[in-house]
Amino acid sequence: MFFVYILFLMHWLNVNIFVSLLIGLVFIWSARHGLLAFIVSMLSFEMIFLYILKKTGNLIFPANATSVYVIVLGLFIGIIGEILNKRLRTTENERKKLEMERKNLVEHIETLKSVISQLELRIYFEGQGMIDLLERLQELEILDLDEMLTRAVSIIAEFFEIENLKLYSVDKYFLRYVAGIGKKNLPNSFEAKNSKVISRALEKGYASLPEVLLEMEIENFEPWFAVSVGRGDDTFGVFVVEDITPDKFSQTLILYMQSIASWLNANIKIVKEETKLLEERFKNTDGTWSEEYYIKKKSVLDKRREKFGIPYEELCLIYDKTIHGSVIKEFRASDIATAKGIGDRVQLKVLLSVCDEIGKKKIIERLVSKYEIQMC
């Protein structure tokens, strides 16, 4: 309206055309925005109309009749506009309400799906499913601990439909990778304190990322949840799930993982007893193993590397017999060595478990710096 008035002041509009446009704008505003717009536009029109009438007096519109006409017709149009606007607002509010109800229904449906899924999972676990799993685990070969654990991880992951499952052994809160499936973000070996989820799992039996996030901030990569295999001084290691879809993650899953972990820990003790018997049969007094056991262990490590990507390296050394005992002490208890005498020298072959090429080079550098040895 004021834009039209400016055009009039600039003499771009005839006075009668200008008044006609003002009347039209009053009606349009009243129809579009209702009674409040009618009152404002009507007052503006009257002020401008009276000003023009007083200044020019040259109008084809009779003053009183024009004002009455604009007021009556504008009021009628404003009432209709108000009614229509109210209906539009009501319709928009109802639409928003329906949209909110739809979102709530979708959330309830997803919640119900999750509950039903967990109930189905629990029914299956408590029924024949858990029995089948234990039977499959009992069929595992127990003459070799590494082989048993490698196959156990595969069976457990398949049963629970977990695409990412790792098993770490624990020695004085230092973790070493044993077996696993899926992409691995955590290193092969590290201290438990470097992961808040894992350190808590070792303390209380299990831990999940959501509950840790509620209590503290995290700085490094953390797995979704971890379950301890054993408790306290009886702890062998920890199951670690680095990633899992939210629909598969539940307390029910953790509960049954704990049950399996307890069962597995008990069987690990049995395997360790069997290992002692193997040591009596195949291990020599100098700490080396017979060539027969060495070949069997190498076959197991080959399977682990092929199926799970767990690295290992083989080392061959030749040195004087006089330093044999010292050289043997340089290796870990988990490394398997076999020795063969060659005159006054010894040929030693060593399987370096969970070791990559970089680790092998470091071991060689350490040995070369201490002893006179040759590679073979």
DRENDO-1510 file (C-alpha; in Angstrom, 1 decimal, always signed):
<recs>
REC; n; res; u; v; w
REC; 1; MET; +0.0; +0.0; +0.0 .
REC; 2; PHE; +2.8; +2.4; +0.9 .
REC; 3; PHE; +4.6; +1.4; -2.3 .
REC; 4; VAL; +1.6; +2.4; -4.3 .
REC; 5; TYR; +1.4; +5.7; -2.3 .
REC; 6; ILE; +5.1; +6.4; -3.2 .
REC; 7; LEU; +4.3; +5.8; -6.9 .
REC; 8; PHE; +1.4; +8.3; -6.6 .
REC; 9; LEU; +3.7; +10.9; -4.9 .
REC; 10; MET; +6.1; +10.5; -7.8 .
REC; 11; HIS; +3.2; +11.3; -10.2 .
REC; 12; TRP; +3.4; +8.0; -11.9 .
REC; 13; LEU; -0.2; +7.2; -11.1 .
REC; 14; ASN; -3.5; +9.0; -11.7 .
REC; 15; VAL; -5.3; +9.9; -8.5 .
REC; 16; ASN; -8.4; +7.9; -9.4 .
REC; 17; ILE; -6.3; +4.9; -10.4 .
REC; 18; PHE; -4.4; +5.3; -7.2 .
REC; 19; VAL; -7.6; +5.2; -5.0 .
REC; 20; SER; -8.9; +2.2; -7.0 .
REC; 21; LEU; -5.6; +0.3; -6.3 .
REC; 22; LEU; -5.9; +1.2; -2.6 .
REC; 23; ILE; -9.4; -0.2; -2.4 .
REC; 24; GLY; -8.3; -3.4; -4.2 .
REC; 25; LEU; -5.4; -3.8; -1.7 .
REC; 26; VAL; -7.7; -3.5; +1.2 .
REC; 27; PHE; -9.9; -6.3; -0.1 .
REC; 28; ILE; -6.9; -8.5; -1.0 .
REC; 29; TRP; -5.3; -8.1; +2.4 .
REC; 30; SER; -8.6; -8.7; +4.2 .
REC; 31; ALA; -9.2; -11.9; +2.2 .
REC; 32; ARG; -5.6; -13.2; +2.7 .
REC; 33; HIS; -5.0; -12.3; +6.3 .
REC; 34; GLY; -8.4; -11.8; +8.0 .
REC; 35; LEU; -9.8; -9.2; +10.3 .
REC; 36; LEU; -6.6; -7.8; +11.8 .
REC; 37; ALA; -5.2; -7.1; +8.3 .
REC; 38; PHE; -8.6; -5.6; +7.4 .
REC; 39; ILE; -8.4; -3.1; +10.3 .
REC; 40; VAL; -4.8; -2.1; +9.6 .
REC; 41; SER; -5.3; -1.7; +5.9 .
REC; 42; MET; -8.7; +0.1; +6.4 .
REC; 43; LEU; -7.1; +2.6; +8.8 .
REC; 44; SER; -4.2; +3.2; +6.3 .
REC; 45; PHE; -6.7; +3.6; +3.5 .
REC; 46; GLU; -8.8; +6.1; +5.3 .
REC; 47; MET; -5.8; +8.2; +6.3 .
REC; 48; ILE; -4.5; +8.3; +2.7 .
REC; 49; PHE; -8.0; +8.7; +1.2 .
REC; 50; LEU; -8.8; +11.7; +3.4 .
REC; 51; TYR; -5.4; +13.3; +2.8 .
REC; 52; ILE; -5.9; +13.0; -1.0 .
REC; 53; LEU; -9.5; +14.2; -0.8 .
REC; 54; LYS; -8.4; +17.3; +1.2 .
REC; 55; LYS; -5.4; +18.0; -1.1 .
REC; 56; THR; -6.9; +17.5; -4.5 .
REC; 57; GLY; -10.7; +17.2; -4.1 .
REC; 58; ASN; -10.7; +16.0; -7.7 .
REC; 59; LEU; -12.1; +12.5; -7.3 .
REC; 60; ILE; -14.7; +10.5; -9.2 .
REC; 61; PHE; -15.4; +8.6; -5.9 .
REC; 62; PRO; -17.9; +10.2; -3.4 .
REC; 63; ALA; -16.1; +10.4; -0.1 .
REC; 64; ASN; -18.8; +9.0; +2.3 .
REC; 65; ALA; -20.1; +6.4; +0.0 .
REC; 66; THR; -16.6; +5.1; -0.8 .
REC; 67; SER; -15.7; +4.8; +2.9 .
REC; 68; VAL; -18.9; +3.0; +3.7 .
REC; 69; TYR; -18.5; +0.7; +0.7 .
REC; 70; VAL; -14.9; -0.2; +1.6 .
REC; 71; ILE; -15.7; -0.7; +5.2 .
REC; 72; VAL; -18.7; -2.9; +4.6 .
REC; 73; LEU; -17.3; -5.0; +1.8 .
REC; 74; GLY; -13.9; -5.2; +3.4 .
REC; 75; LEU; -15.4; -6.3; +6.7 .
REC; 76; PHE; -17.3; -9.0; +4.9 .
REC; 77; ILE; -14.2; -10.2; +3.0 .
REC; 78; GLY; -12.1; -10.0; +6.2 .
REC; 79; ILE; -14.6; -12.2; +8.1 .
REC; 80; ILE; -14.5; -14.8; +5.3 .
REC; 81; GLY; -10.7; -14.6; +5.2 .
REC; 82; GLU; -10.5; -15.0; +9.0 .
REC; 83; ILE; -12.7; -18.1; +8.8 .
REC; 84; LEU; -10.6; -19.6; +6.0 .
REC; 85; ASN; -7.3; -18.7; +7.8 .
REC; 86; LYS; -8.6; -20.4; +11.0 .
REC; 87; ARG; -9.5; -23.5; +9.1 .
REC; 88; LEU; -6.0; -23.5; +7.5 .
REC; 89; ARG; -4.4; -23.1; +10.9 .
REC; 90; THR; -6.5; -25.9; +12.3 .
REC; 91; THR; -5.7; -28.1; +9.4 .
REC; 92; GLU; -2.0; -27.4; +9.7 .
REC; 93; ASN; -2.1; -28.1; +13.4 .
REC; 94; GLU; -3.9; -31.4; +12.8 .
REC; 95; ARG; -1.4; -32.3; +10.1 .
REC; 96; LYS; +1.5; -31.7; +12.6 .
REC; 97; LYS; -0.3; -33.7; +15.2 .
REC; 98; LEU; -0.8; -36.6; +12.9 .
REC; 99; GLU; +2.9; -36.4; +11.8 .
REC; 100; MET; +4.0; -36.6; +15.5 .
REC; 101; GLU; +1.6; -39.5; +16.1 .
REC; 102; ARG; +3.0; -41.2; +13.0 .
REC; 103; LYS; +6.6; -40.8; +14.3 .
REC; 104; ASN; +5.6; -42.1; +17.7 .
REC; 105; LEU; +4.0; -45.1; +16.1 .
REC; 106; VAL; +7.1; -45.8; +14.1 .
REC; 107; GLU; +9.2; -45.6; +17.2 .
REC; 108; HIS; +6.9; -47.9; +19.1 .
REC; 109; ILE; +6.9; -50.4; +16.2 .
REC; 110; GLU; +10.7; -50.4; +16.2 .
REC; 111; THR; +10.8; -50.9; +20.0 .
REC; 112; LEU; +8.3; -53.8; +19.7 .
REC; 113; LYS; +10.4; -55.3; +16.9 .
REC; 114; SER; +13.5; -55.1; +19.2 .
REC; 115; VAL; +11.6; -56.6; +22.1 .
REC; 116; ILE; +10.2; -59.4; +19.9 .
REC; 117; SER; +13.7; -60.1; +18.5 .
REC; 118; GLN; +15.2; -60.3; +22.0 .
REC; 119; LEU; +12.4; -62.6; +23.1 .
REC; 120; GLU; +12.9; -64.9; +20.1 .
REC; 121; LEU; +16.6; -64.9; +20.8 .
REC; 122; ARG; +16.1; -65.7; +24.4 .
REC; 123; ILE; +13.6; -68.5; +23.6 .
REC; 124; TYR; +16.0; -70.0; +21.1 .
REC; 125; PHE; +19.0; -69.7; +23.5 .
REC; 126; GLU; +17.1; -71.3; +26.4 .
REC; 127; GLY; +15.8; -74.0; +24.1 .
REC; 128; GLN; +17.5; -76.3; +21.7 .
REC; 129; GLY; +19.8; -73.6; +20.4 .
REC; 130; MET; +22.1; -73.4; +23.4 .
REC; 131; ILE; +22.3; -77.2; +23.6 .
REC; 132; ASP; +23.3; -77.3; +20.0 .
REC; 133; LEU; +26.0; -74.7; +20.5 .
REC; 134; LEU; +27.5; -76.6; +23.5 .
REC; 135; GLU; +27.5; -79.8; +21.6 .
REC; 136; ARG; +29.4; -78.2; +18.7 .
REC; 137; LEU; +31.9; -76.8; +21.1 .
REC; 138; GLN; +32.4; -80.1; +22.9 .
REC; 139; GLU; +33.3; -81.7; +19.6 .
REC; 140; LEU; +36.4; -79.4; +19.3 .
REC; 141; GLU; +39.8; -80.9; +19.3 .
REC; 142; ILE; +41.3; -80.3; +22.7 .
REC; 143; LEU; +44.9; -81.5; +22.0 .
REC; 144; ASP; +45.9; -78.0; +21.0 .
REC; 145; LEU; +44.7; -74.9; +22.8 .
REC; 146; ASP; +45.3; -72.4; +19.9 .
REC; 147; GLU; +43.4; -74.6; +17.5 .
REC; 148; MET; +40.5; -75.1; +19.9 .
REC; 149; LEU; +40.2; -71.4; +20.6 .
REC; 150; THR; +40.4; -70.5; +16.9 .
REC; 151; ARG; +37.6; -72.9; +16.0 .
REC; 152; ALA; +35.5; -72.0; +19.1 .
REC; 153; VAL; +35.5; -68.3; +18.2 .
REC; 154; SER; +34.3; -69.2; +14.7 .
REC; 155; ILE; +31.5; -71.4; +16.0 .
REC; 156; ILE; +30.4; -68.8; +18.7 .
REC; 157; ALA; +30.3; -66.0; +16.2 .
REC; 158; GLU; +28.3; -68.0; +13.7 .
REC; 159; PHE; +25.8; -69.1; +16.4 .
REC; 160; PHE; +25.1; -65.6; +17.7 .
REC; 161; GLU; +25.3; -64.1; +14.1 .
REC; 162; ILE; +28.1; -61.7; +15.2 .
REC; 163; GLU; +30.2; -60.5; +12.2 .
REC; 164; ASN; +33.0; -59.2; +14.4 .
REC; 165; LEU; +34.3; -61.2; +17.4 .
REC; 166; LYS; +37.8; -61.3; +18.8 .
REC; 167; LEU; +39.4; -63.3; +21.6 .
REC; 168; TYR; +42.4; -61.9; +23.6 .
REC; 169; SER; +44.4; -63.7; +26.2 .
REC; 170; VAL; +45.3; -61.8; +29.4 .
REC; 171; ASP; +48.5; -61.9; +31.3 .
REC; 172; LYS; +48.8; -59.3; +34.2 .
REC; 173; TYR; +46.4; -56.9; +32.3 .
REC; 174; PHE; +48.4; -57.2; +29.1 .
REC; 175; LEU; +46.3; -58.5; +26.2 .
REC; 176; ARG; +47.4; -60.6; +23.3 .
REC; 177; TYR; +45.3; -61.5; +20.2 .
REC; 178; VAL; +44.4; -65.2; +20.0 .
REC; 179; ALA; +41.7; -65.5; +17.4 .
REC; 180; GLY; +38.8; -63.7; +15.8 .
REC; 181; ILE; +36.7; -62.9; +12.7 .
REC; 182; GLY; +35.8; -59.6; +11.0 .
REC; 183; LYS; +37.7; -56.3; +10.7 .
REC; 184; LYS; +40.1; -55.6; +13.5 .
REC; 185; ASN; +40.7; -52.1; +14.8 .
REC; 186; LEU; +42.5; -52.9; +18.0 .
REC; 187; PRO; +46.2; -53.9; +17.9 .
REC; 188; ASN; +47.5; -57.5; +18.3 .
REC; 189; SER; +48.8; -56.7; +21.8 .
REC; 190; PHE; +48.2; -53.8; +24.2 .
REC; 191; GLU; +47.5; -53.0; +27.9 .
REC; 192; ALA; +44.0; -53.4; +29.2 .
REC; 193; LYS; +44.0; -49.9; +30.6 .
REC; 194; ASN; +44.1; -48.5; +27.0 .
REC; 195; SER; +40.5; -49.6; +26.6 .
REC; 196; LYS; +37.9; -48.5; +29.2 .
REC; 197; VAL; +35.4; -51.1; +27.9 .
REC; 198; ILE; +37.8; -54.0; +28.2 .
REC; 199; SER; +39.3; -53.0; +31.5 .
REC; 200; ARG; +35.8; -52.7; +33.0 .
REC; 201; ALA; +34.9; -56.1; +31.6 .
REC; 202; LEU; +37.9; -57.7; +33.3 .
REC; 203; GLU; +36.7; -56.1; +36.6 .
REC; 204; LYS; +33.0; -56.9; +36.5 .
REC; 205; GLY; +32.7; -59.7; +34.0 .
REC; 206; TYR; +31.3; -57.6; +31.1 .
REC; 207; ALA; +31.0; -54.0; +29.9 .
REC; 208; SER; +29.4; -52.2; +26.9 .
REC; 209; LEU; +30.2; -48.9; +25.2 .
REC; 210; PRO; +26.8; -47.3; +26.0 .
REC; 211; GLU; +27.2; -47.7; +29.7 .
REC; 212; VAL; +30.8; -46.5; +29.6 .
REC; 213; LEU; +29.8; -43.4; +27.6 .
REC; 214; LEU; +27.2; -42.5; +30.3 .
REC; 215; GLU; +29.9; -42.3; +33.0 .
REC; 216; MET; +33.0; -41.0; +31.2 .
REC; 217; GLU; +34.5; -39.6; +28.0 .
REC; 218; ILE; +36.4; -41.8; +25.6 .
REC; 219; GLU; +39.6; -40.7; +23.8 .
REC; 220; ASN; +40.5; -43.7; +21.7 .
REC; 221; PHE; +38.6; -46.4; +19.7 .
REC; 222; GLU; +36.4; -48.5; +22.0 .
REC; 223; PRO; +34.7; -51.8; +21.2 .
REC; 224; TRP; +30.9; -52.2; +21.5 .
REC; 225; PHE; +31.1; -54.7; +24.3 .
REC; 226; ALA; +33.5; -57.1; +26.0 .
REC; 227; VAL; +32.9; -60.3; +28.1 .
REC; 228; SER; +35.5; -61.7; +30.4 .
REC; 229; VAL; +36.5; -65.3; +30.0 .
REC; 230; GLY; +36.9; -66.2; +33.7 .
REC; 231; ARG; +37.0; -63.9; +36.7 .
REC; 232; GLY; +39.8; -62.6; +38.9 .
REC; 233; ASP; +42.9; -64.7; +39.1 .
REC; 234; ASP; +41.1; -67.4; +37.1 .
REC; 235; THR; +40.8; -65.1; +34.0 .
REC; 236; PHE; +42.1; -66.5; +30.7 .
REC; 237; GLY; +41.1; -63.6; +28.5 .
REC; 238; VAL; +38.3; -61.6; +27.1 .
REC; 239; PHE; +35.8; -61.7; +24.2 .
REC; 240; VAL; +35.7; -58.4; +22.3 .
REC; 241; VAL; +33.0; -57.3; +19.8 .
REC; 242; GLU; +34.3; -54.2; +18.1 .
REC; 243; ASP; +31.3; -53.5; +16.0 .
REC; 244; ILE; +27.7; -54.7; +16.0 .
REC; 245; THR; +24.4; -53.5; +14.5 .
REC; 246; PRO; +22.1; -52.0; +17.2 .
REC; 247; ASP; +19.3; -54.5; +16.4 .
REC; 248; LYS; +21.6; -57.4; +17.4 .
REC; 249; PHE; +23.0; -55.8; +20.5 .
REC; 250; SER; +21.2; -56.6; +23.8 .
REC; 251; GLN; +21.7; -57.5; +27.4 .
REC; 252; THR; +20.3; -61.0; +26.5 .
REC; 253; LEU; +23.2; -61.5; +24.1 .
REC; 254; ILE; +25.8; -60.4; +26.7 .
REC; 255; LEU; +24.1; -62.7; +29.3 .
REC; 256; TYR; +24.5; -65.8; +27.0 .
REC; 257; MET; +28.0; -64.7; +25.9 .
REC; 258; GLN; +28.9; -64.8; +29.6 .
REC; 259; SER; +27.5; -68.3; +30.0 .
REC; 260; ILE; +29.6; -69.5; +27.0 .
REC; 261; ALA; +32.7; -67.7; +28.3 .
REC; 262; SER; +32.4; -69.5; +31.7 .
REC; 263; TRP; +32.0; -72.8; +30.0 .
REC; 264; LEU; +34.9; -72.1; +27.7 .
REC; 265; ASN; +37.1; -71.0; +30.6 .
REC; 266; ALA; +36.5; -74.4; +32.3 .
REC; 267; ASN; +37.4; -76.3; +29.2 .
REC; 268; ILE; +40.6; -74.2; +28.7 .
REC; 269; LYS; +41.7; -75.5; +32.1 .
REC; 270; ILE; +41.3; -79.0; +30.8 .
REC; 271; VAL; +43.2; -78.2; +27.6 .
REC; 272; LYS; +46.0; -76.7; +29.7 .
REC; 273; GLU; +46.2; -80.0; +31.6 .
REC; 274; GLU; +46.4; -81.8; +28.3 .
REC; 275; THR; +49.2; -79.4; +27.3 .
REC; 276; LYS; +51.2; -80.4; +30.3 .
REC; 277; LEU; +50.9; -84.0; +29.2 .
REC; 278; LEU; +52.1; -83.0; +25.8 .
REC; 279; GLU; +55.0; -81.2; +27.3 .
REC; 280; GLU; +56.0; -84.4; +29.1 .
REC; 281; ARG; +55.9; -86.2; +25.8 .
REC; 282; PHE; +57.2; -83.7; +23.3 .
REC; 283; LYS; +59.1; -81.0; +25.2 .
REC; 284; ASN; +62.8; -81.3; +25.8 .
REC; 285; THR; +64.6; -80.3; +29.0 .
REC; 286; ASP; +66.3; -77.3; +27.2 .
REC; 287; GLY; +62.9; -75.7; +26.5 .
REC; 288; THR; +62.7; -76.9; +22.8 .
REC; 289; TRP; +60.1; -79.2; +21.3 .
REC; 290; SER; +60.3; -82.3; +19.2 .
REC; 291; GLU; +60.2; -81.8; +15.5 .
REC; 292; GLU; +56.9; -83.8; +15.4 .
REC; 293; TYR; +55.2; -81.3; +17.6 .
REC; 294; TYR; +56.8; -78.4; +15.8 .
REC; 295; ILE; +55.3; -79.6; +12.5 .
REC; 296; LYS; +51.9; -80.1; +14.1 .
REC; 297; LYS; +52.0; -76.6; +15.6 .
REC; 298; LYS; +53.0; -75.0; +12.3 .
REC; 299; SER; +50.0; -76.6; +10.6 .
REC; 300; VAL; +47.7; -75.1; +13.3 .
REC; 301; LEU; +49.3; -71.6; +12.8 .
REC; 302; ASP; +48.9; -71.9; +9.0 .
REC; 303; LYS; +45.2; -72.6; +9.5 .
REC; 304; ARG; +44.8; -69.6; +11.8 .
REC; 305; ARG; +46.6; -67.3; +9.4 .
REC; 306; GLU; +44.6; -68.5; +6.4 .
REC; 307; LYS; +41.2; -68.3; +8.1 .
REC; 308; PHE; +41.5; -65.4; +10.5 .
REC; 309; GLY; +44.5; -63.5; +9.3 .
REC; 310; ILE; +46.4; -64.1; +12.6 .
REC; 311; PRO; +50.1; -63.5; +11.7 .
REC; 312; TYR; +53.0; -65.7; +12.7 .
REC; 313; GLU; +56.7; -65.8; +11.6 .
REC; 314; GLU; +59.2; -68.6; +11.3 .
REC; 315; LEU; +62.8; -68.0; +12.3 .
REC; 316; CYS; +65.9; -70.2; +11.6 .
REC; 317; LEU; +69.2; -69.7; +13.4 .
REC; 318; ILE; +72.6; -71.4; +13.5 .
REC; 319; TYR; +74.9; -70.7; +16.5 .
REC; 320; ASP; +77.5; -72.3; +18.8 .
REC; 321; LYS; +76.3; -74.9; +21.3 .
REC; 322; THR; +77.8; -72.9; +24.2 .
REC; 323; ILE; +75.2; -70.2; +23.9 .
REC; 324; HIS; +72.2; -72.5; +23.2 .
REC; 325; GLY; +70.6; -72.0; +26.7 .
REC; 326; SER; +70.9; -68.2; +26.6 .
REC; 327; VAL; +69.4; -68.0; +23.1 .
REC; 328; ILE; +66.4; -70.2; +24.1 .
REC; 329; LYS; +65.6; -67.8; +27.0 .
REC; 330; GLU; +65.2; -64.9; +24.5 .
REC; 331; PHE; +61.9; -66.3; +23.2 .
REC; 332; ARG; +58.4; -66.2; +24.7 .
REC; 333; ALA; +56.7; -69.2; +26.3 .
REC; 334; SER; +54.1; -69.1; +23.5 .
REC; 335; ASP; +56.9; -69.5; +20.8 .
REC; 336; ILE; +57.6; -73.0; +19.7 .
REC; 337; ALA; +61.3; -73.9; +19.0 .
REC; 338; THR; +62.9; -77.1; +17.8 .
REC; 339; ALA; +66.7; -77.7; +17.7 .
REC; 340; LYS; +69.0; -80.0; +15.8 .
REC; 341; GLY; +72.7; -80.5; +16.5 .
REC; 342; ILE; +75.2; -80.0; +13.7 .
REC; 343; GLY; +78.6; -80.8; +15.0 .
REC; 344; ASP; +79.6; -78.2; +17.6 .
REC; 345; ARG; +76.8; -75.9; +16.4 .
REC; 346; VAL; +73.0; -75.8; +16.7 .
REC; 347; GLN; +70.3; -75.2; +14.1 .
REC; 348; LEU; +67.2; -73.7; +15.8 .
REC; 349; LYS; +63.9; -73.2; +14.2 .
REC; 350; VAL; +61.3; -71.1; +16.0 .
REC; 351; LEU; +57.6; -70.4; +15.4 .
REC; 352; LEU; +56.9; -66.8; +16.6 .
REC; 353; SER; +53.1; -66.8; +17.4 .
REC; 354; VAL; +51.1; -63.6; +16.8 .
REC; 355; CYS; +54.1; -61.9; +15.2 .
REC; 356; ASP; +54.5; -60.0; +12.0 .
REC; 357; GLU; +57.5; -59.3; +9.8 .
REC; 358; ILE; +58.3; -56.1; +11.7 .
REC; 359; GLY; +58.3; -58.0; +15.0 .
REC; 360; LYS; +60.5; -60.7; +13.5 .
REC; 361; LYS; +63.1; -58.1; +12.4 .
REC; 362; LYS; +63.2; -56.6; +15.9 .
REC; 363; ILE; +63.9; -60.1; +17.4 .
REC; 364; ILE; +66.7; -60.7; +14.9 .
REC; 365; GLU; +68.2; -57.3; +15.7 .
REC; 366; ARG; +68.2; -58.1; +19.4 .
REC; 367; LEU; +69.7; -61.5; +18.9 .
REC; 368; VAL; +72.4; -60.3; +16.6 .
REC; 369; SER; +73.4; -57.5; +19.0 .
REC; 370; LYS; +73.9; -60.1; +21.8 .
REC; 371; TYR; +75.2; -63.3; +20.1 .
REC; 372; GLU; +77.2; -64.5; +17.1 .
REC; 373; ILE; +74.5; -66.1; +15.1 .
REC; 374; GLN; +73.8; -66.9; +11.4 .
REC; 375; MET; +70.4; -67.0; +9.6 .
REC; 376; CYS; +69.4; -70.1; +7.8 .
</recs>
